[in-house]
Amino acid sequence: MENEKGLICTIDAAHGAIFTRSIKQWDSTGKKMSRKERIRVTGLIEKYYREFYNPTVVLIDDY
């Protein structure tokens, strides 16, 4: 969640992998993300996942 916007993306928690292509749009509005916004959001998800769940998280640009 960010402000009033929600996001659904694919994460393999067992292997600490975030599938970046699954980060496409805001679930609550259906609004597609710009490339710049997608990069920003991906960075935030990686930061928080690394900090709270798995320090060896990897980004996978394949889906």
PDBQT receptor file of N, H, CA, C and O in Angstrom, charges set to zero:
ATOM      1  N   MET A   1       0.843  -1.182   0.000  1.00  0.00    +0.000 N 
ATOM      2  CA  MET A   1       0.000   0.000   0.000  1.00  0.00    +0.000 C 
ATOM      3  C   MET A   1       0.887   1.243   0.000  1.00  0.00    +0.000 C 
ATOM      4  O   MET A   1       1.920   1.312   0.667  1.00  0.00    +0.000 OA
ATOM      5  N   GLU A   2       0.438   2.202  -0.769  1.00  0.00    +0.000 N 
ATOM      6  H   GLU A   2      -0.401   2.146  -1.311  1.00  0.00    +0.000 HD
ATOM      7  CA  GLU A   2       1.087   3.512  -0.752  1.00  0.00    +0.000 C 
ATOM      8  C   GLU A   2      -0.021   4.543  -0.854  1.00  0.00    +0.000 C 
ATOM      9  O   GLU A   2      -0.760   4.590  -1.838  1.00  0.00    +0.000 OA
ATOM     10  N   ASN A   3      -0.123   5.366   0.176  1.00  0.00    +0.000 N 
ATOM     11  H   ASN A   3       0.477   5.328   0.975  1.00  0.00    +0.000 HD
ATOM     12  CA  ASN A   3      -1.242   6.301   0.281  1.00  0.00    +0.000 C 
ATOM     13  C   ASN A   3      -2.541   5.498   0.192  1.00  0.00    +0.000 C 
ATOM     14  O   ASN A   3      -2.787   4.656   1.055  1.00  0.00    +0.000 OA
ATOM     15  N   GLU A   4      -3.354   5.723  -0.793  1.00  0.00    +0.000 N 
ATOM     16  H   GLU A   4      -3.154   6.407  -1.494  1.00  0.00    +0.000 HD
ATOM     17  CA  GLU A   4      -4.601   4.969  -0.943  1.00  0.00    +0.000 C 
ATOM     18  C   GLU A   4      -4.518   3.939  -2.075  1.00  0.00    +0.000 C 
ATOM     19  O   GLU A   4      -5.538   3.397  -2.500  1.00  0.00    +0.000 OA
ATOM     20  N   LYS A   5      -3.305   3.672  -2.559  1.00  0.00    +0.000 N 
ATOM     21  H   LYS A   5      -2.476   4.112  -2.214  1.00  0.00    +0.000 HD
ATOM     22  CA  LYS A   5      -3.132   2.761  -3.685  1.00  0.00    +0.000 C 
ATOM     23  C   LYS A   5      -2.582   1.425  -3.209  1.00  0.00    +0.000 C 
ATOM     24  O   LYS A   5      -1.682   1.380  -2.371  1.00  0.00    +0.000 OA
ATOM     25  N   GLY A   6      -3.125   0.338  -3.747  1.00  0.00    +0.000 N 
ATOM     26  H   GLY A   6      -3.856   0.375  -4.429  1.00  0.00    +0.000 HD
ATOM     27  CA  GLY A   6      -2.647  -0.990  -3.427  1.00  0.00    +0.000 C 
ATOM     28  C   GLY A   6      -1.931  -1.595  -4.619  1.00  0.00    +0.000 C 
ATOM     29  O   GLY A   6      -2.147  -1.176  -5.756  1.00  0.00    +0.000 OA
ATOM     30  N   LEU A   7      -1.080  -2.578  -4.364  1.00  0.00    +0.000 N 
ATOM     31  H   LEU A   7      -0.904  -2.918  -3.441  1.00  0.00    +0.000 HD
ATOM     32  CA  LEU A   7      -0.291  -3.212  -5.405  1.00  0.00    +0.000 C 
ATOM     33  C   LEU A   7      -0.233  -4.709  -5.151  1.00  0.00    +0.000 C 
ATOM     34  O   LEU A   7      -0.060  -5.147  -4.013  1.00  0.00    +0.000 OA
ATOM     35  N   ILE A   8      -0.374  -5.476  -6.191  1.00  0.00    +0.000 N 
ATOM     36  H   ILE A   8      -0.515  -5.121  -7.115  1.00  0.00    +0.000 HD
ATOM     37  CA  ILE A   8      -0.180  -6.920  -6.103  1.00  0.00    +0.000 C 
ATOM     38  C   ILE A   8       0.974  -7.271  -7.029  1.00  0.00    +0.000 C 
ATOM     39  O   ILE A   8       0.995  -6.861  -8.190  1.00  0.00    +0.000 OA
ATOM     40  N   CYS A   9       1.935  -8.030  -6.513  1.00  0.00    +0.000 N 
ATOM     41  H   CYS A   9       1.919  -8.363  -5.570  1.00  0.00    +0.000 HD
ATOM     42  CA  CYS A   9       3.048  -8.483  -7.347  1.00  0.00    +0.000 C 
ATOM     43  C   CYS A   9       3.409  -9.906  -6.936  1.00  0.00    +0.000 C 
ATOM     44  O   CYS A   9       2.915 -10.417  -5.931  1.00  0.00    +0.000 OA
ATOM     45  N   THR A  10       4.273 -10.536  -7.720  1.00  0.00    +0.000 N 
ATOM     46  H   THR A  10       4.674 -10.120  -8.536  1.00  0.00    +0.000 HD
ATOM     47  CA  THR A  10       4.650 -11.918  -7.466  1.00  0.00    +0.000 C 
ATOM     48  C   THR A  10       6.011 -11.971  -6.786  1.00  0.00    +0.000 C 
ATOM     49  O   THR A  10       6.998 -11.438  -7.292  1.00  0.00    +0.000 OA
ATOM     50  N   ILE A  11       6.043 -12.629  -5.622  1.00  0.00    +0.000 N 
ATOM     51  H   ILE A  11       5.241 -13.062  -5.211  1.00  0.00    +0.000 HD
ATOM     52  CA  ILE A  11       7.279 -12.816  -4.859  1.00  0.00    +0.000 C 
ATOM     53  C   ILE A  11       7.368 -14.287  -4.474  1.00  0.00    +0.000 C 
ATOM     54  O   ILE A  11       6.399 -14.867  -3.984  1.00  0.00    +0.000 OA
ATOM     55  N   ASP A  12       8.523 -14.880  -4.696  1.00  0.00    +0.000 N 
ATOM     56  H   ASP A  12       9.310 -14.409  -5.094  1.00  0.00    +0.000 HD
ATOM     57  CA  ASP A  12       8.787 -16.247  -4.248  1.00  0.00    +0.000 C 
ATOM     58  C   ASP A  12       9.478 -16.125  -2.894  1.00  0.00    +0.000 C 
ATOM     59  O   ASP A  12      10.696 -15.958  -2.825  1.00  0.00    +0.000 OA
ATOM     60  N   ALA A  13       8.704 -16.208  -1.826  1.00  0.00    +0.000 N 
ATOM     61  H   ALA A  13       7.715 -16.344  -1.882  1.00  0.00    +0.000 HD
ATOM     62  CA  ALA A  13       9.229 -15.982  -0.480  1.00  0.00    +0.000 C 
ATOM     63  C   ALA A  13      10.270 -17.029  -0.088  1.00  0.00    +0.000 C 
ATOM     64  O   ALA A  13      11.237 -16.705   0.601  1.00  0.00    +0.000 OA
ATOM     65  N   ALA A  14      10.087 -18.263  -0.512  1.00  0.00    +0.000 N 
ATOM     66  H   ALA A  14       9.301 -18.526  -1.072  1.00  0.00    +0.000 HD
ATOM     67  CA  ALA A  14      11.018 -19.331  -0.138  1.00  0.00    +0.000 C 
ATOM     68  C   ALA A  14      12.419 -19.087  -0.699  1.00  0.00    +0.000 C 
ATOM     69  O   ALA A  14      13.412 -19.463  -0.076  1.00  0.00    +0.000 OA
ATOM     70  N   HIS A  15      12.500 -18.466  -1.863  1.00  0.00    +0.000 N 
ATOM     71  H   HIS A  15      11.693 -18.161  -2.369  1.00  0.00    +0.000 HD
ATOM     72  CA  HIS A  15      13.793 -18.235  -2.512  1.00  0.00    +0.000 C 
ATOM     73  C   HIS A  15      14.195 -16.760  -2.525  1.00  0.00    +0.000 C 
ATOM     74  O   HIS A  15      15.236 -16.410  -3.081  1.00  0.00    +0.000 OA
ATOM     75  N   GLY A  16      13.397 -15.911  -1.931  1.00  0.00    +0.000 N 
ATOM     76  H   GLY A  16      12.552 -16.196  -1.480  1.00  0.00    +0.000 HD
ATOM     77  CA  GLY A  16      13.721 -14.491  -1.858  1.00  0.00    +0.000 C 
ATOM     78  C   GLY A  16      13.817 -13.839  -3.225  1.00  0.00    +0.000 C 
ATOM     79  O   GLY A  16      14.761 -13.097  -3.498  1.00  0.00    +0.000 OA
ATOM     80  N   ALA A  17      12.843 -14.115  -4.087  1.00  0.00    +0.000 N 
ATOM     81  H   ALA A  17      12.076 -14.718  -3.865  1.00  0.00    +0.000 HD
ATOM     82  CA  ALA A  17      12.855 -13.573  -5.444  1.00  0.00    +0.000 C 
ATOM     83  C   ALA A  17      11.631 -12.696  -5.686  1.00  0.00    +0.000 C 
ATOM     84  O   ALA A  17      10.505 -13.074  -5.363  1.00  0.00    +0.000 OA
ATOM     85  N   ILE A  18      11.870 -11.532  -6.252  1.00  0.00    +0.000 N 
ATOM     86  H   ILE A  18      12.784 -11.225  -6.514  1.00  0.00    +0.000 HD
ATOM     87  CA  ILE A  18      10.796 -10.618  -6.634  1.00  0.00    +0.000 C 
ATOM     88  C   ILE A  18      10.744 -10.594  -8.153  1.00  0.00    +0.000 C 
ATOM     89  O   ILE A  18      11.740 -10.282  -8.805  1.00  0.00    +0.000 OA
ATOM     90  N   PHE A  19       9.595 -10.922  -8.718  1.00  0.00    +0.000 N 
ATOM     91  H   PHE A  19       8.785 -11.176  -8.188  1.00  0.00    +0.000 HD
ATOM     92  CA  PHE A  19       9.426 -10.943 -10.169  1.00  0.00    +0.000 C 
ATOM     93  C   PHE A  19       8.985  -9.555 -10.622  1.00  0.00    +0.000 C 
ATOM     94  O   PHE A  19       7.819  -9.187 -10.481  1.00  0.00    +0.000 OA
ATOM     95  N   THR A  20       9.929  -8.790 -11.168  1.00  0.00    +0.000 N 
ATOM     96  H   THR A  20      10.876  -9.090 -11.282  1.00  0.00    +0.000 HD
ATOM     97  CA  THR A  20       9.697  -7.381 -11.456  1.00  0.00    +0.000 C 
ATOM     98  C   THR A  20       8.645  -7.144 -12.534  1.00  0.00    +0.000 C 
ATOM     99  O   THR A  20       7.985  -6.105 -12.521  1.00  0.00    +0.000 OA
ATOM    100  N   ARG A  21       8.475  -8.064 -13.454  1.00  0.00    +0.000 N 
ATOM    101  H   ARG A  21       9.011  -8.908 -13.465  1.00  0.00    +0.000 HD
ATOM    102  CA  ARG A  21       7.463  -7.869 -14.502  1.00  0.00    +0.000 C 
ATOM    103  C   ARG A  21       6.043  -7.968 -13.964  1.00  0.00    +0.000 C 
ATOM    104  O   ARG A  21       5.090  -7.575 -14.638  1.00  0.00    +0.000 OA
ATOM    105  N   SER A  22       5.901  -8.490 -12.758  1.00  0.00    +0.000 N 
ATOM    106  H   SER A  22       6.674  -8.809 -12.210  1.00  0.00    +0.000 HD
ATOM    107  CA  SER A  22       4.563  -8.562 -12.162  1.00  0.00    +0.000 C 
ATOM    108  C   SER A  22       4.155  -7.222 -11.556  1.00  0.00    +0.000 C 
ATOM    109  O   SER A  22       3.003  -7.050 -11.156  1.00  0.00    +0.000 OA
ATOM    110  N   ILE A  23       5.078  -6.280 -11.484  1.00  0.00    +0.000 N 
ATOM    111  H   ILE A  23       6.013  -6.419 -11.808  1.00  0.00    +0.000 HD
ATOM    112  CA  ILE A  23       4.789  -4.949 -10.963  1.00  0.00    +0.000 C 
ATOM    113  C   ILE A  23       4.402  -4.088 -12.159  1.00  0.00    +0.000 C 
ATOM    114  O   ILE A  23       5.261  -3.541 -12.851  1.00  0.00    +0.000 OA
ATOM    115  N   LYS A  24       3.079  -3.974 -12.393  1.00  0.00    +0.000 N 
ATOM    116  H   LYS A  24       2.381  -4.419 -11.830  1.00  0.00    +0.000 HD
ATOM    117  CA  LYS A  24       2.582  -3.327 -13.602  1.00  0.00    +0.000 C 
ATOM    118  C   LYS A  24       1.617  -2.195 -13.346  1.00  0.00    +0.000 C 
ATOM    119  O   LYS A  24       1.673  -1.153 -13.999  1.00  0.00    +0.000 OA
ATOM    120  N   GLN A  25       0.729  -2.406 -12.391  1.00  0.00    +0.000 N 
ATOM    121  H   GLN A  25       0.683  -3.253 -11.861  1.00  0.00    +0.000 HD
ATOM    122  CA  GLN A  25      -0.333  -1.420 -12.185  1.00  0.00    +0.000 C 
ATOM    123  C   GLN A  25      -0.765  -1.406 -10.740  1.00  0.00    +0.000 C 
ATOM    124  O   GLN A  25      -0.511  -2.335  -9.974  1.00  0.00    +0.000 OA
ATOM    125  N   TRP A  26      -1.429  -0.317 -10.392  1.00  0.00    +0.000 N 
ATOM    126  H   TRP A  26      -1.636   0.438 -11.015  1.00  0.00    +0.000 HD
ATOM    127  CA  TRP A  26      -2.005  -0.199  -9.055  1.00  0.00    +0.000 C 
ATOM    128  C   TRP A  26      -3.300  -0.994  -9.044  1.00  0.00    +0.000 C 
ATOM    129  O   TRP A  26      -4.194  -0.750  -9.855  1.00  0.00    +0.000 OA
ATOM    130  N   ASP A  27      -3.399  -1.937  -8.134  1.00  0.00    +0.000 N 
ATOM    131  H   ASP A  27      -2.673  -2.136  -7.475  1.00  0.00    +0.000 HD
ATOM    132  CA  ASP A  27      -4.566  -2.805  -8.047  1.00  0.00    +0.000 C 
ATOM    133  C   ASP A  27      -5.835  -2.035  -7.702  1.00  0.00    +0.000 C 
ATOM    134  O   ASP A  27      -6.910  -2.345  -8.215  1.00  0.00    +0.000 OA
ATOM    135  N   SER A  28      -5.715  -1.043  -6.846  1.00  0.00    +0.000 N 
ATOM    136  H   SER A  28      -4.842  -0.791  -6.429  1.00  0.00    +0.000 HD
ATOM    137  CA  SER A  28      -6.897  -0.322  -6.373  1.00  0.00    +0.000 C 
ATOM    138  C   SER A  28      -7.505   0.598  -7.430  1.00  0.00    +0.000 C 
ATOM    139  O   SER A  28      -8.698   0.897  -7.384  1.00  0.00    +0.000 OA
ATOM    140  N   THR A  29      -6.676   1.052  -8.392  1.00  0.00    +0.000 N 
ATOM    141  H   THR A  29      -5.706   0.809  -8.430  1.00  0.00    +0.000 HD
ATOM    142  CA  THR A  29      -7.183   1.975  -9.408  1.00  0.00    +0.000 C 
ATOM    143  C   THR A  29      -7.160   1.382 -10.812  1.00  0.00    +0.000 C 
ATOM    144  O   THR A  29      -7.859   1.865 -11.703  1.00  0.00    +0.000 OA
ATOM    145  N   GLY A  30      -6.360   0.339 -11.013  1.00  0.00    +0.000 N 
ATOM    146  H   GLY A  30      -5.792  -0.053 -10.289  1.00  0.00    +0.000 HD
ATOM    147  CA  GLY A  30      -6.195  -0.245 -12.345  1.00  0.00    +0.000 C 
ATOM    148  C   GLY A  30      -5.291   0.584 -13.236  1.00  0.00    +0.000 C 
ATOM    149  O   GLY A  30      -5.108   0.259 -14.410  1.00  0.00    +0.000 OA
ATOM    150  N   LYS A  31      -4.715   1.667 -12.684  1.00  0.00    +0.000 N 
ATOM    151  H   LYS A  31      -4.864   1.931 -11.731  1.00  0.00    +0.000 HD
ATOM    152  CA  LYS A  31      -3.860   2.559 -13.452  1.00  0.00    +0.000 C 
ATOM    153  C   LYS A  31      -2.501   1.898 -13.700  1.00  0.00    +0.000 C 
ATOM    154  O   LYS A  31      -1.837   1.447 -12.766  1.00  0.00    +0.000 OA
ATOM    155  N   LYS A  32      -2.102   1.849 -14.966  1.00  0.00    +0.000 N 
ATOM    156  H   LYS A  32      -2.641   2.216 -15.725  1.00  0.00    +0.000 HD
ATOM    157  CA  LYS A  32      -0.814   1.283 -15.330  1.00  0.00    +0.000 C 
ATOM    158  C   LYS A  32       0.307   2.208 -14.868  1.00  0.00    +0.000 C 
ATOM    159  O   LYS A  32       0.181   3.431 -14.939  1.00  0.00    +0.000 OA
ATOM    160  N   MET A  33       1.402   1.619 -14.397  1.00  0.00    +0.000 N 
ATOM    161  H   MET A  33       1.505   0.626 -14.339  1.00  0.00    +0.000 HD
ATOM    162  CA  MET A  33       2.536   2.398 -13.918  1.00  0.00    +0.000 C 
ATOM    163  C   MET A  33       3.419   2.831 -15.080  1.00  0.00    +0.000 C 
ATOM    164  O   MET A  33       3.579   2.109 -16.064  1.00  0.00    +0.000 OA
ATOM    165  N   SER A  34       3.982   4.014 -14.947  1.00  0.00    +0.000 N 
ATOM    166  H   SER A  34       3.852   4.601 -14.148  1.00  0.00    +0.000 HD
ATOM    167  CA  SER A  34       4.988   4.459 -15.912  1.00  0.00    +0.000 C 
ATOM    168  C   SER A  34       6.282   3.693 -15.615  1.00  0.00    +0.000 C 
ATOM    169  O   SER A  34       6.426   3.099 -14.546  1.00  0.00    +0.000 OA
ATOM    170  N   ARG A  35       7.198   3.711 -16.546  1.00  0.00    +0.000 N 
ATOM    171  H   ARG A  35       7.081   4.194 -17.414  1.00  0.00    +0.000 HD
ATOM    172  CA  ARG A  35       8.482   3.020 -16.346  1.00  0.00    +0.000 C 
ATOM    173  C   ARG A  35       9.191   3.585 -15.110  1.00  0.00    +0.000 C 
ATOM    174  O   ARG A  35       9.736   2.833 -14.302  1.00  0.00    +0.000 OA
ATOM    175  N   LYS A  36       9.178   4.904 -14.973  1.00  0.00    +0.000 N 
ATOM    176  H   LYS A  36       8.735   5.515 -15.629  1.00  0.00    +0.000 HD
ATOM    177  CA  LYS A  36       9.834   5.568 -13.845  1.00  0.00    +0.000 C 
ATOM    178  C   LYS A  36       9.207   5.141 -12.515  1.00  0.00    +0.000 C 
ATOM    179  O   LYS A  36       9.911   4.864 -11.545  1.00  0.00    +0.000 OA
ATOM    180  N   GLU A  37       7.882   5.094 -12.488  1.00  0.00    +0.000 N 
ATOM    181  H   GLU A  37       7.310   5.319 -13.277  1.00  0.00    +0.000 HD
ATOM    182  CA  GLU A  37       7.177   4.699 -11.262  1.00  0.00    +0.000 C 
ATOM    183  C   GLU A  37       7.437   3.232 -10.941  1.00  0.00    +0.000 C 
ATOM    184  O   GLU A  37       7.598   2.874  -9.774  1.00  0.00    +0.000 OA
ATOM    185  N   ARG A  38       7.481   2.385 -11.954  1.00  0.00    +0.000 N 
ATOM    186  H   ARG A  38       7.350   2.676 -12.902  1.00  0.00    +0.000 HD
ATOM    187  CA  ARG A  38       7.746   0.957 -11.747  1.00  0.00    +0.000 C 
ATOM    188  C   ARG A  38       9.131   0.749 -11.143  1.00  0.00    +0.000 C 
ATOM    189  O   ARG A  38       9.296  -0.076 -10.244  1.00  0.00    +0.000 OA
ATOM    190  N   ILE A  39      10.126   1.488 -11.627  1.00  0.00    +0.000 N 
ATOM    191  H   ILE A  39       9.992   2.159 -12.357  1.00  0.00    +0.000 HD
ATOM    192  CA  ILE A  39      11.482   1.388 -11.087  1.00  0.00    +0.000 C 
ATOM    193  C   ILE A  39      11.503   1.846  -9.635  1.00  0.00    +0.000 C 
ATOM    194  O   ILE A  39      12.144   1.213  -8.796  1.00  0.00    +0.000 OA
ATOM    195  N   ARG A  40      10.814   2.931  -9.331  1.00  0.00    +0.000 N 
ATOM    196  H   ARG A  40      10.293   3.446 -10.013  1.00  0.00    +0.000 HD
ATOM    197  CA  ARG A  40      10.746   3.446  -7.960  1.00  0.00    +0.000 C 
ATOM    198  C   ARG A  40      10.090   2.436  -7.022  1.00  0.00    +0.000 C 
ATOM    199  O   ARG A  40      10.609   2.155  -5.942  1.00  0.00    +0.000 OA
ATOM    200  N   VAL A  41       8.954   1.897  -7.437  1.00  0.00    +0.000 N 
ATOM    201  H   VAL A  41       8.532   2.125  -8.315  1.00  0.00    +0.000 HD
ATOM    202  CA  VAL A  41       8.223   0.936  -6.610  1.00  0.00    +0.000 C 
ATOM    203  C   VAL A  41       9.025  -0.353  -6.431  1.00  0.00    +0.000 C 
ATOM    204  O   VAL A  41       9.063  -0.912  -5.335  1.00  0.00    +0.000 OA
ATOM    205  N   THR A  42       9.658  -0.823  -7.489  1.00  0.00    +0.000 N 
ATOM    206  H   THR A  42       9.627  -0.369  -8.379  1.00  0.00    +0.000 HD
ATOM    207  CA  THR A  42      10.493  -2.027  -7.395  1.00  0.00    +0.000 C 
ATOM    208  C   THR A  42      11.606  -1.821  -6.377  1.00  0.00    +0.000 C 
ATOM    209  O   THR A  42      11.896  -2.715  -5.581  1.00  0.00    +0.000 OA
ATOM    210  N   GLY A  43      12.224  -0.657  -6.399  1.00  0.00    +0.000 N 
ATOM    211  H   GLY A  43      11.989   0.068  -7.046  1.00  0.00    +0.000 HD
ATOM    212  CA  GLY A  43      13.285  -0.350  -5.438  1.00  0.00    +0.000 C 
ATOM    213  C   GLY A  43      12.784  -0.350  -4.003  1.00  0.00    +0.000 C 
ATOM    214  O   GLY A  43      13.466  -0.835  -3.100  1.00  0.00    +0.000 OA
ATOM    215  N   LEU A  44      11.594   0.193  -3.797  1.00  0.00    +0.000 N 
ATOM    216  H   LEU A  44      11.041   0.587  -4.531  1.00  0.00    +0.000 HD
ATOM    217  CA  LEU A  44      11.017   0.194  -2.447  1.00  0.00    +0.000 C 
ATOM    218  C   LEU A  44      10.702  -1.217  -1.957  1.00  0.00    +0.000 C 
ATOM    219  O   LEU A  44      10.992  -1.565  -0.812  1.00  0.00    +0.000 OA
ATOM    220  N   ILE A  45      10.106  -2.027  -2.834  1.00  0.00    +0.000 N 
ATOM    221  H   ILE A  45       9.871  -1.745  -3.764  1.00  0.00    +0.000 HD
ATOM    222  CA  ILE A  45       9.786  -3.407  -2.457  1.00  0.00    +0.000 C 
ATOM    223  C   ILE A  45      11.062  -4.165  -2.132  1.00  0.00    +0.000 C 
ATOM    224  O   ILE A  45      11.118  -4.889  -1.138  1.00  0.00    +0.000 OA
ATOM    225  N   GLU A  46      12.087  -4.005  -2.960  1.00  0.00    +0.000 N 
ATOM    226  H   GLU A  46      12.042  -3.417  -3.768  1.00  0.00    +0.000 HD
ATOM    227  CA  GLU A  46      13.371  -4.677  -2.716  1.00  0.00    +0.000 C 
ATOM    228  C   GLU A  46      13.962  -4.228  -1.377  1.00  0.00    +0.000 C 
ATOM    229  O   GLU A  46      14.423  -5.059  -0.595  1.00  0.00    +0.000 OA
ATOM    230  N   LYS A  47      13.950  -2.936  -1.115  1.00  0.00    +0.000 N 
ATOM    231  H   LYS A  47      13.575  -2.262  -1.751  1.00  0.00    +0.000 HD
ATOM    232  CA  LYS A  47      14.508  -2.404   0.127  1.00  0.00    +0.000 C 
ATOM    233  C   LYS A  47      13.808  -2.990   1.353  1.00  0.00    +0.000 C 
ATOM    234  O   LYS A  47      14.462  -3.478   2.274  1.00  0.00    +0.000 OA
ATOM    235  N   TYR A  48      12.491  -2.940   1.359  1.00  0.00    +0.000 N 
ATOM    236  H   TYR A  48      11.959  -2.543   0.611  1.00  0.00    +0.000 HD
ATOM    237  CA  TYR A  48      11.745  -3.433   2.516  1.00  0.00    +0.000 C 
ATOM    238  C   TYR A  48      11.848  -4.949   2.653  1.00  0.00    +0.000 C 
ATOM    239  O   TYR A  48      11.954  -5.462   3.767  1.00  0.00    +0.000 OA
ATOM    240  N   TYR A  49      11.818  -5.666   1.543  1.00  0.00    +0.000 N 
ATOM    241  H   TYR A  49      11.732  -5.250   0.637  1.00  0.00    +0.000 HD
ATOM    242  CA  TYR A  49      11.932  -7.124   1.601  1.00  0.00    +0.000 C 
ATOM    243  C   TYR A  49      13.301  -7.509   2.147  1.00  0.00    +0.000 C 
ATOM    244  O   TYR A  49      13.420  -8.401   2.987  1.00  0.00    +0.000 OA
ATOM    245  N   ARG A  50      14.337  -6.820   1.656  1.00  0.00    +0.000 N 
ATOM    246  H   ARG A  50      14.241  -6.096   0.974  1.00  0.00    +0.000 HD
ATOM    247  CA  ARG A  50      15.712  -7.089   2.107  1.00  0.00    +0.000 C 
ATOM    248  C   ARG A  50      15.856  -6.794   3.608  1.00  0.00    +0.000 C 
ATOM    249  O   ARG A  50      16.493  -7.551   4.340  1.00  0.00    +0.000 OA
ATOM    250  N   GLU A  51      15.266  -5.706   4.041  1.00  0.00    +0.000 N 
ATOM    251  H   GLU A  51      14.749  -5.091   3.446  1.00  0.00    +0.000 HD
ATOM    252  CA  GLU A  51      15.392  -5.274   5.424  1.00  0.00    +0.000 C 
ATOM    253  C   GLU A  51      14.613  -6.148   6.409  1.00  0.00    +0.000 C 
ATOM    254  O   GLU A  51      15.105  -6.430   7.502  1.00  0.00    +0.000 OA
ATOM    255  N   PHE A  52      13.414  -6.577   6.040  1.00  0.00    +0.000 N 
ATOM    256  H   PHE A  52      13.015  -6.348   5.152  1.00  0.00    +0.000 HD
ATOM    257  CA  PHE A  52      12.543  -7.275   6.982  1.00  0.00    +0.000 C 
ATOM    258  C   PHE A  52      12.411  -8.782   6.778  1.00  0.00    +0.000 C 
ATOM    259  O   PHE A  52      12.046  -9.491   7.715  1.00  0.00    +0.000 OA
ATOM    260  N   TYR A  53      12.700  -9.291   5.573  1.00  0.00    +0.000 N 
ATOM    261  H   TYR A  53      12.997  -8.715   4.812  1.00  0.00    +0.000 HD
ATOM    262  CA  TYR A  53      12.452 -10.708   5.314  1.00  0.00    +0.000 C 
ATOM    263  C   TYR A  53      13.677 -11.499   4.892  1.00  0.00    +0.000 C 
ATOM    264  O   TYR A  53      13.961 -12.555   5.456  1.00  0.00    +0.000 OA
ATOM    265  N   ASN A  54      14.403 -10.993   3.903  1.00  0.00    +0.000 N 
ATOM    266  H   ASN A  54      14.172 -10.135   3.445  1.00  0.00    +0.000 HD
ATOM    267  CA  ASN A  54      15.493 -11.785   3.353  1.00  0.00    +0.000 C 
ATOM    268  C   ASN A  54      16.577 -10.855   2.799  1.00  0.00    +0.000 C 
ATOM    269  O   ASN A  54      16.358 -10.197   1.782  1.00  0.00    +0.000 OA
ATOM    270  N   PRO A  55      17.733 -10.791   3.449  1.00  0.00    +0.000 N 
ATOM    271  CA  PRO A  55      18.787  -9.881   2.995  1.00  0.00    +0.000 C 
ATOM    272  C   PRO A  55      19.408 -10.268   1.651  1.00  0.00    +0.000 C 
ATOM    273  O   PRO A  55      20.132  -9.468   1.058  1.00  0.00    +0.000 OA
ATOM    274  N   THR A  56      19.142 -11.453   1.173  1.00  0.00    +0.000 N 
ATOM    275  H   THR A  56      18.554 -12.102   1.655  1.00  0.00    +0.000 HD
ATOM    276  CA  THR A  56      19.713 -11.900  -0.105  1.00  0.00    +0.000 C 
ATOM    277  C   THR A  56      18.681 -11.918  -1.218  1.00  0.00    +0.000 C 
ATOM    278  O   THR A  56      18.812 -12.685  -2.172  1.00  0.00    +0.000 OA
ATOM    279  N   VAL A  57      17.656 -11.083  -1.108  1.00  0.00    +0.000 N 
ATOM    280  H   VAL A  57      17.550 -10.460  -0.333  1.00  0.00    +0.000 HD
ATOM    281  CA  VAL A  57      16.603 -11.029  -2.107  1.00  0.00    +0.000 C 
ATOM    282  C   VAL A  57      17.189 -10.718  -3.490  1.00  0.00    +0.000 C 
ATOM    283  O   VAL A  57      18.157  -9.967  -3.608  1.00  0.00    +0.000 OA
ATOM    284  N   VAL A  58      16.590 -11.305  -4.530  1.00  0.00    +0.000 N 
ATOM    285  H   VAL A  58      15.803 -11.915  -4.434  1.00  0.00    +0.000 HD
ATOM    286  CA  VAL A  58      17.027 -11.047  -5.899  1.00  0.00    +0.000 C 
ATOM    287  C   VAL A  58      15.828 -10.568  -6.721  1.00  0.00    +0.000 C 
ATOM    288  O   VAL A  58      14.686 -10.949  -6.465  1.00  0.00    +0.000 OA
ATOM    289  N   LEU A  59      16.115  -9.736  -7.699  1.00  0.00    +0.000 N 
ATOM    290  H   LEU A  59      17.043  -9.426  -7.907  1.00  0.00    +0.000 HD
ATOM    291  CA  LEU A  59      15.097  -9.274  -8.631  1.00  0.00    +0.000 C 
ATOM    292  C   LEU A  59      15.200 -10.115  -9.883  1.00  0.00    +0.000 C 
ATOM    293  O   LEU A  59      16.287 -10.283 -10.437  1.00  0.00    +0.000 OA
ATOM    294  N   ILE A  60      14.075 -10.645 -10.333  1.00  0.00    +0.000 N 
ATOM    295  H   ILE A  60      13.193 -10.508  -9.883  1.00  0.00    +0.000 HD
ATOM    296  CA  ILE A  60      14.047 -11.459 -11.539  1.00  0.00    +0.000 C 
ATOM    297  C   ILE A  60      13.132 -10.764 -12.544  1.00  0.00    +0.000 C 
ATOM    298  O   ILE A  60      11.950 -10.546 -12.277  1.00  0.00    +0.000 OA
ATOM    299  N   ASP A  61      13.691 -10.422 -13.692  1.00  0.00    +0.000 N 
ATOM    300  H   ASP A  61      14.651 -10.599 -13.908  1.00  0.00    +0.000 HD
ATOM    301  CA  ASP A  61      12.928  -9.721 -14.733  1.00  0.00    +0.000 C 
ATOM    302  C   ASP A  61      12.381 -10.734 -15.745  1.00  0.00    +0.000 C 
ATOM    303  O   ASP A  61      12.512 -10.556 -16.956  1.00  0.00    +0.000 OA
ATOM    304  N   ASP A  62      11.780 -11.775 -15.233  1.00  0.00    +0.000 N 
ATOM    305  H   ASP A  62      11.674 -11.920 -14.249  1.00  0.00    +0.000 HD
ATOM    306  CA  ASP A  62      11.211 -12.831 -16.055  1.00  0.00    +0.000 C 
ATOM    307  C   ASP A  62       9.963 -13.304 -15.341  1.00  0.00    +0.000 C 
ATOM    308  O   ASP A  62       9.905 -13.266 -14.111  1.00  0.00    +0.000 OA
ATOM    309  N   TYR A  63       8.971 -13.744 -16.078  1.00  0.00    +0.000 N 
ATOM    310  H   TYR A  63       9.017 -13.774 -17.077  1.00  0.00    +0.000 HD
ATOM    311  CA  TYR A  63       7.725 -14.125 -15.426  1.00  0.00    +0.000 C 
ATOM    312  C   TYR A  63       7.098 -15.285 -16.131  1.00  0.00    +0.000 C 
ATOM    313  O   TYR A  63       6.034 -15.752 -15.725  1.00  0.00    +0.000 OA
TER     314      TYR A  63
